[in-house]
Amino acid sequence: METQNEITNTESETQAGTSRYEELQRMVAGMASDFEKFYRDGNKAAGTRVRNAMQELKAFAQTVRNEVTAIKNAAATNKQEA
């Protein structure tokens, strides 16, 4: 049986996950024009911005991976304690 604290944690994790997904969508959408400028027009400055944006995306992805692992491990620990 879930306790109120476990239910609250699950709800906040769901909200955080939605927020992270929206952040990912904004990051990718923000790259669109520079991708087009670089790949279609050969704009070298846009290529630099694409590389920088991809590096930021990589760091974001690692942060999300770490969060997912921490949440998964916390859930496993909570189940073992129950």
C-alpha positions as CSV (number, residue, x, y, z in Angstrom):
1,M,0.0,0.0,0.0
2,E,1.3,3.4,-0.9
3,T,1.8,6.1,1.7
4,Q,0.8,9.7,1.2
5,N,4.5,10.6,1.0
6,E,5.1,8.0,-1.8
7,I,2.1,9.4,-3.7
8,T,3.3,12.9,-3.4
9,N,6.8,11.9,-4.6
10,T,5.4,10.2,-7.6
11,E,3.3,13.2,-8.5
12,S,6.3,15.6,-8.2
13,E,8.5,13.2,-10.2
14,T,5.8,13.2,-13.0
15,Q,5.7,17.0,-13.0
16,A,9.5,17.2,-13.1
17,G,9.5,14.7,-16.0
18,T,7.0,16.7,-18.0
19,S,9.0,19.8,-17.3
20,R,12.2,18.1,-18.5
21,Y,10.5,16.9,-21.6
22,E,9.2,20.4,-22.4
23,E,12.7,21.8,-21.8
24,L,14.1,19.2,-24.3
25,Q,11.5,20.3,-26.8
26,R,12.4,23.9,-26.4
27,M,16.1,23.2,-26.8
28,V,15.5,21.2,-30.0
29,A,13.1,23.7,-31.5
30,G,15.6,26.5,-30.7
31,M,18.2,24.8,-32.9
32,A,16.0,24.5,-36.0
33,S,16.9,27.8,-37.6
34,D,20.6,27.3,-37.2
35,F,20.4,23.8,-38.5
36,E,18.6,25.1,-41.6
37,K,21.1,28.0,-42.1
38,F,24.0,25.7,-41.8
39,Y,22.9,22.7,-43.8
40,R,20.9,24.6,-46.5
41,D,22.9,27.8,-46.8
42,G,26.4,26.7,-45.5
43,N,26.5,29.5,-42.9
44,K,29.6,28.7,-40.9
45,A,28.5,30.8,-37.9
46,A,25.3,28.8,-37.7
47,G,27.3,25.7,-37.7
48,T,29.2,26.9,-34.6
49,R,25.9,27.6,-32.9
50,V,24.7,24.1,-33.9
51,R,27.8,22.6,-32.3
52,N,27.3,24.6,-29.1
53,A,23.6,23.7,-28.9
54,M,24.4,20.1,-29.4
55,Q,27.0,20.3,-26.5
56,E,24.3,21.8,-24.3
57,L,21.9,19.1,-25.4
58,K,24.5,16.4,-24.5
59,A,25.0,17.9,-21.0
60,F,21.2,18.1,-20.5
61,A,20.8,14.5,-21.6
62,Q,23.4,13.4,-19.0
63,T,21.6,15.4,-16.3
64,V,18.3,13.6,-17.2
65,R,20.0,10.2,-17.2
66,N,21.4,10.9,-13.7
67,E,18.0,12.0,-12.5
68,V,16.3,8.9,-13.9
69,T,18.8,6.6,-12.3
70,A,18.4,8.4,-8.9
71,I,14.6,8.2,-9.0
72,K,14.8,4.5,-10.1
73,N,17.2,3.7,-7.3
74,A,15.2,5.6,-4.7
75,A,12.0,3.7,-5.8
76,A,13.9,0.4,-5.4
77,T,15.1,1.4,-2.0
78,N,11.6,2.4,-0.9
79,K,10.2,-1.0,-2.0
80,Q,12.9,-2.8,-0.1
81,E,12.2,-0.9,3.1
82,A,8.4,-1.5,2.9
